[in-house]
Each structure stands twice: as C-alpha cells, then as structure tokens.
Amino acid sequence: MIVVGFPRAQSLDITGPFEAFDGANRQAQERGAAPPYRLVLASRAGGALITSSALTLATRRLATLAPRATDTVIVAGGADAGVRAAIVDGELRAWLRRAAKVVRRLASVCSGAFVLAAAGLLDGLPAATHWSACDALARFRPAVAVDRDAIFVRAGRIWTSAGVTTGIDMALAMVEEDLGRAIADTAASRLVLYARRPGFQSQWSDALLAQASAGDPLAPAIAWARGHLGQLDVPTLARRAGLSLRTLHRRCVDTLATTPAKLIERLRVEHARGLLAARRHPAKLVAARSGFADTAQLARAFRRTLGLLPRDYAALLGPRTA
C-alpha cells in the first residue's frame, strides 16, 4: 500500500486512507494473523514532507520503490500550488505510468486526480474529484469523463475519490473488496464513522451551501428551506430569497448547476436520508417529514437523485443497532 504525496499535499488525503488500512491490519493482528497491508508513504524527493496544514511527514523516495502486482497506489490531493508542481513533475508521472502497468489498483484522493490525469491514466474513464474542481478537471483533460456527483468511482483497476474525507470511504471499499464487509465495517466503527458511504452517494449536498457564497441570497434561503420542507415550493423559495421566479432559476443554474425544482427535491432527499439512517421511522413518516406527498414520490426522488430506492439505501447502511 503506497500513498504518494508531494509538498503541500492535504494531510487527511494521506492519513485518512492510512487509518482505514491500519484498522484492517489491527484486526488481523488481534486474530493472530499477519497484517494484510504494508503501509508506505512516498514522495518524489523523499525525506520530510510538509503538508498543506503544516504537518510534517516522513516519506520514502519514490524511485526506491518498485511497484508490485499486489500493491495499491493512492495519489493524494493538496493545495493548488502543490498540485500544479506535481502535474509537471516528469519523474512522478513516469513512475505512475510504470506503476499503472503492474499494480492491482491505482487511485487518487481529491485533486490527486489531476496528477493521474496529467499522466494520461484517466483518459476515457469516469473519474471523481472535489466538487469545486470538477470543471477544472474537465478543462484540464477533456478525455476524462468527470463524475460530478459520486464520492468515489471505480473504473477497473483505477479508483478516484472526491474531496478529502471521501478517501476514507474509498479505502474502506478497498478493504471490503480485499477482506470482506465485516472487517471493513469494524475498521469504520473504530474510526467512529456514522455510516460507510457507497461510492454513488452524491457529494452534492455537502457542496450546496459552500457553493452559495455568504453574500448570495441563495445561502440563507437554502438554510431556511431545510427547516420548512413541508411548505416549500418554487414560488415560496423565490420569495424567501427576494428574487423573481426567473432570477431564482438563473441564479440556481449559475450557482448550483440545477433548477429550483430539482434543488427542492434534493433538499428533501437529503433530509430523508438522515431520517432513514436513524432507523426510527417508517417510510410513510420519512416521506411526510421530508415534504413528499407520499412514499411513491419519495421513491421516485430517491431513484432520480441517488439511483436507488429508499429501502436499498437503508440496507446499505447496515442493520439497525440498539
């Protein structure tokens, strides 16, 4: 297991996956077995690596590592300046191309996708990156099919994840593939994760308010809408935002890349997901409390937004615990 960093890499892009794999190693050791993962942090220059948060990490020089068929290589993301330097690092790109021919999996976290793309390793493939960088990645490498919603994407041996903490979700999915769901779930519980997120779960909701700047009338209107889903419709949202219907539509499209009606539907789905995760309410009550007319409308909205039915989403979260 090799995580590749660079100066000003995002520390959690590195430590998050490491903690997930280390959790699996601990379980193996508790059972008297050898740890399944050999964890290595590498950088092109080797030595001390200062991350974007000023955390200093010790790394091995990348050129001293020979990729093996059993390895997983994960490229971290980071600050813009660090990513730009990594993109033009010919030695790093060449090492990744060689590794891609050998290793079991090649992956990225957040803006690490730009490094894989610069090496030509994402051409013709779907890929995820942080929601704020999707447009930039599409412009940078048009041959990449940027998935703007998924928190991580698997395309054969190539895995890419969205922003920061989604590297943990991707790593846990890899652990599940290697060692089974029980071990992955235990590793997640040790990290005190509320729920393991499947790759298709949208990062859209997490991005919603961040995309609307503090000075934009959409931000407080959306915050209000979350608490008034039952009485919410497009005219009401427009009045709350102090905008005409036409201006609201234009602002939603420009700021959030969605229409007001779809915005409302996604807010309701977001609320319903939270209720389903709590495992305390029947579907009919979940629908009512989320502003849906009935369970059929709830199901249609879930399928459009997440690609699955509410009951399937609840099943992915695992059995209810007391």
C-alpha positions in Angstrom: 0.0 0.0 0.0 1.8 3.1 -1.3 0.4 6.6 -0.7 2.1 9.2 -2.9 2.3 12.8 -1.5 4.0 16.0 -2.6 4.8 19.3 -0.9 1.6 20.9 0.4 -0.4 17.7 0.0 -3.6 17.6 2.0 -2.7 15.7 5.2 -6.1 14.0 5.6 -5.8 12.7 2.0 -2.8 10.8 3.3 -3.7 9.9 6.8 -7.4 9.1 6.2 -6.7 6.1 3.9 -3.8 5.0 6.1 -6.0 4.9 9.2 -8.6 2.7 7.3 -6.0 0.2 6.2 -4.3 0.3 9.6 -7.7 -0.6 11.1 -7.7 -3.7 8.9 -4.2 -4.6 10.0 -5.1 -4.3 13.7 -7.9 -6.7 13.2 -5.6 -9.2 11.6 -3.1 -8.9 14.4 -5.8 -9.4 17.0 -6.7 -12.7 15.3 -3.1 -13.8 15.2 -2.6 -13.2 11.5 -0.1 -11.2 9.7 -1.2 -7.6 8.7 -2.5 -7.7 5.2 -1.2 -4.2 4.3 2.3 -2.8 4.2 1.8 0.9 4.6 4.3 3.2 2.8 4.2 7.0 2.4 6.3 8.1 -0.6 7.2 11.3 -2.4 9.3 12.0 -5.4 12.2 13.6 -3.4 11.8 11.5 -0.2 12.5 12.8 3.3 10.4 15.3 5.2 7.1 16.3 3.5 5.3 19.4 4.7 1.6 19.2 4.1 -0.9 22.0 3.4 -1.7 22.1 7.2 2.0 22.4 8.1 2.0 18.8 9.4 5.4 17.3 8.6 5.5 13.6 7.5 8.5 11.3 6.8 8.5 9.8 3.3 10.4 7.4 1.2 11.9 8.4 -2.1 9.6 7.2 -4.8 12.3 6.0 -7.1 13.5 3.4 -4.5 10.1 1.7 -4.6 9.4 -1.0 -7.2 5.6 -1.4 -7.6 4.3 -4.9 -7.1 1.3 -6.7 -8.5 -0.3 -6.8 -5.1 0.2 -3.1 -4.4 -2.4 -0.3 -4.3 -1.0 3.1 -5.1 -3.0 6.2 -4.0 -2.1 9.7 -5.0 -3.1 12.4 -2.5 -4.5 15.8 -3.4 -3.5 19.1 -2.0 -3.1 22.8 -2.2 -3.3 24.3 -5.8 0.4 25.2 -5.8 1.4 21.7 -4.8 -0.9 20.0 -7.3 0.4 22.2 -10.1 4.0 21.3 -9.2 3.1 17.6 -9.1 1.4 17.8 -12.5 4.6 19.0 -14.2 6.9 16.6 -12.3 8.0 14.3 -15.1 9.7 11.8 -12.8 6.4 11.4 -10.8 4.3 11.0 -13.9 6.7 8.4 -15.3 6.7 6.4 -12.1 2.9 6.4 -12.0 2.7 5.2 -15.6 5.1 2.3 -14.8 3.1 1.5 -11.7 -0.2 1.5 -13.6 1.0 -1.4 -15.7 1.8 -3.5 -12.6 -0.2 -2.7 -9.5 -3.5 -4.1 -8.5 -5.1 -0.7 -8.0 -4.2 2.9 -8.8 -6.2 5.6 -7.1 -6.4 9.2 -6.2 -8.0 11.3 -3.5 -9.5 14.8 -4.2 -7.2 16.8 -6.6 -4.8 13.9 -6.8 -7.0 13.1 -9.9 -5.2 15.9 -11.7 -1.9 14.1 -11.2 -3.3 10.8 -12.6 -4.9 12.8 -15.5 -1.6 14.5 -16.3 0.0 11.1 -16.6 -2.8 10.1 -19.1 -4.1 7.4 -16.8 -7.7 8.6 -16.6 -8.3 9.1 -20.4 -11.6 7.6 -21.4 -12.6 6.7 -17.8 -15.1 8.2 -15.4 -13.4 9.9 -12.5 -14.2 11.8 -9.4 -12.6 14.8 -7.7 -13.6 17.5 -5.3 -16.8 19.2 -6.3 -15.1 22.6 -6.6 -12.5 21.2 -9.1 -14.8 19.2 -11.4 -15.0 21.9 -14.1 -11.2 22.5 -13.9 -10.5 18.8 -14.3 -12.8 18.6 -17.3 -11.0 21.5 -18.9 -7.5 20.2 -18.0 -8.1 16.8 -19.5 -11.2 16.7 -21.7 -10.7 12.9 -22.3 -11.6 12.3 -18.7 -15.3 11.6 -18.0 -15.7 13.7 -14.8 -18.4 12.3 -12.5 -19.6 15.4 -10.7 -21.7 13.5 -8.1 -20.1 10.3 -6.9 -17.9 10.4 -3.8 -15.7 7.8 -5.4 -15.6 6.0 -8.7 -14.1 2.6 -9.7 -13.2 2.0 -13.3 -11.5 -1.3 -13.4 -8.2 -1.0 -11.6 -8.5 2.8 -11.4 -10.2 4.4 -8.4 -10.8 8.1 -7.8 -12.4 9.8 -4.9 -13.9 13.2 -4.3 -12.9 15.7 -1.5 -10.8 14.9 1.5 -12.8 12.5 3.8 -14.1 10.5 0.8 -10.6 9.0 0.6 -11.6 7.1 3.8 -14.8 5.8 2.1 -12.8 4.7 -0.9 -10.1 3.0 1.3 -12.8 1.1 3.2 -14.4 -0.1 0.0 -11.0 -1.5 -1.0 -10.7 -3.2 2.4 -14.1 -4.7 1.8 -13.1 -6.0 -1.6 -9.9 -7.5 -0.1 -11.1 -8.8 3.2 -14.9 -8.7 3.4 -17.6 -6.4 4.7 -17.3 -7.4 8.3 -13.7 -6.2 8.5 -14.4 -3.0 6.6 -17.3 -2.3 8.9 -15.2 -2.9 12.0 -12.5 -0.6 10.6 -15.1 2.1 10.0 -16.5 1.7 13.6 -13.0 2.2 15.0 -12.8 5.4 13.1 -16.2 6.4 14.7 -17.7 6.9 11.2 -21.5 7.4 11.4 -22.0 5.3 8.3 -19.9 4.0 5.5 -20.9 5.8 2.3 -21.2 4.0 -1.0 -19.4 5.4 -4.0 -22.5 6.6 -5.8 -23.6 8.7 -2.8 -23.7 12.2 -4.0 -21.3 14.9 -2.7 -23.8 17.4 -4.0 -25.5 18.0 -0.6 -22.1 18.7 1.1 -21.3 21.2 -1.5 -24.6 23.0 -1.6 -24.2 25.8 0.9 -20.5 26.1 0.2 -21.2 26.9 -3.5 -23.5 29.7 -2.5 -21.4 32.5 -1.1 -22.3 34.2 2.2 -23.4 37.3 0.3 -25.6 35.4 -2.1 -29.3 35.4 -1.2 -29.5 31.7 -2.0 -27.4 30.7 1.1 -29.9 31.9 3.8 -32.8 30.9 1.6 -31.5 27.3 1.4 -30.8 27.2 5.1 -34.4 28.3 5.7 -35.7 25.8 3.2 -34.1 22.9 5.1 -36.3 23.7 8.1 -39.5 24.2 6.1 -39.6 21.3 3.6 -43.3 20.6 4.1 -44.4 24.1 2.9 -41.7 24.5 0.3 -42.3 25.2 -3.4 -40.5 27.2 -6.0 -42.5 30.5 -5.5 -42.0 30.3 -1.7 -38.3 29.8 -2.2 -38.2 32.8 -4.6 -40.0 35.0 -2.1 -37.6 33.9 0.7 -34.6 34.7 -1.5 -36.1 38.0 -2.5 -35.9 37.1 -6.2 -38.3 36.8 -9.1 -39.0 33.3 -10.4 -36.9 34.0 -13.5 -34.0 35.4 -11.5 -34.2 32.5 -9.0 -34.0 30.0 -11.9 -31.0 31.8 -13.4 -29.2 32.0 -10.0 -29.8 28.3 -9.2 -28.4 27.3 -12.6 -25.4 29.6 -12.4 -24.6 28.9 -8.8 -25.7 25.3 -8.2 -26.0 23.9 -11.7 -29.6 22.8 -11.0 -33.1 24.2 -11.3 -35.1 25.4 -8.3 -37.5 22.4 -8.5 -34.6 20.0 -8.5 -32.9 21.9 -5.7 -36.0 21.4 -3.6 -36.2 17.8 -4.4 -32.6 17.2 -3.5 -33.1 19.0 -0.2 -35.9 16.7 0.6 -33.9 13.6 -0.4 -31.1 14.9 1.8 -33.4 15.2 4.8 -35.0 11.8 4.1 -31.5 10.2 4.0 -30.9 11.4 7.5 -34.2 10.0 8.8 -33.5 6.6 7.1 -30.1 6.5 8.7 -31.6 7.0 12.1 -33.7 3.8 11.6 -36.5 5.1 13.8 -39.2 6.0 11.3 -41.3 4.0 8.7 -41.1 5.1 5.1 -44.5 6.9 5.2 -43.4 9.1 8.1 -40.0 9.7 6.4 -41.8 10.9 3.3 -44.1 13.2 5.2 -41.4 14.8 7.3 -39.3 15.4 4.2 -42.0 17.2 2.4 -43.0 14.4 0.0 -46.7 13.8 -0.8 -46.3 10.0 -0.3 -43.8 7.1 -0.3 -44.2 6.8 -4.1 -43.0 10.3 -4.6 -40.2 9.7 -2.1 -39.1 6.6 -4.1 -39.1 8.4 -7.4 -37.0 11.2 -6.0 -34.5 8.8 -4.5 -34.1 7.0 -7.8 -33.6 10.2 -9.7 -31.1 11.6 -7.2 -29.2 8.6 -5.8 -30.0 5.9 -8.4 -31.7 3.5 -5.9 -34.8 3.1 -3.8 -35.1 4.2 -0.1 -35.2 0.7 1.2 -32.0 -0.2 -0.8 -30.3 3.0 0.7 -31.3 1.9 4.2 -29.9 -1.6 3.6 -26.6 -0.2 2.6 -26.3 1.4 6.0 -26.4 -2.0 7.6 -28.7 -3.3 10.4 -30.1 -1.0 13.0 -28.2 -1.1 16.3 -29.7 -0.7 19.7 
